[in-house]
């Protein structure tokens, strides 16, 4: 569903089921993203909220950052986490955005991103270009590209991301803010369940 439409529990449940149905059996994510979900829940909801999330999806917290795990497990964990965070941050979309923000912070601090963060040297355009080529080392699916529309604006295109638009908005917002730029704006536009483009700008 497009951003901003998941207002009811049944809508969220249908959205999750649709994404699970669209996920191939061999699509995986590194454990660092699972840990990022738990970090976001812990930061906003505390240890009890983390425990509730893990119990609901019948998982434990022993994810290894560099190990790969089936992506459906990540989808289920992130949606349960968003359910826990929704009352604290103002709804499902805001919760997914928060989880995406934490995911990118964890990714940028990981061994996968260390080299190209250094190569970017604080340049937001360079970081986005490198991030979307390096991101493939953490996920074994999806395509990401960037088109520049101005000196401080561009369009990030994500094909088969499998995550909702607000999650990816959080990822991009966090990536740009890490470079130190101001007035970061990210607006996602869903083209299908798994494809979207994101207009980004900063000053």
Secondary structure, 3 states (H helix, E strand, C coil): CCCCCCCCHHHHHHHHHHHHHHCCCCCEEEHHHHHHHHHHHHHHHCHHHHHHHHHHHCCCCCCCCCCEEEHHHHHHHHHHHHHHHHHHHCCHHHHHHHHHHHHHHHHHCCCCCHHHHHHHCCCHHHHHHHHHHHHHHCECCCEEEEEEEECCEEEEEEECCCCCHHHHHHHHHHHHHHCCCCCCEEEEEECCCCCEEEEEECC
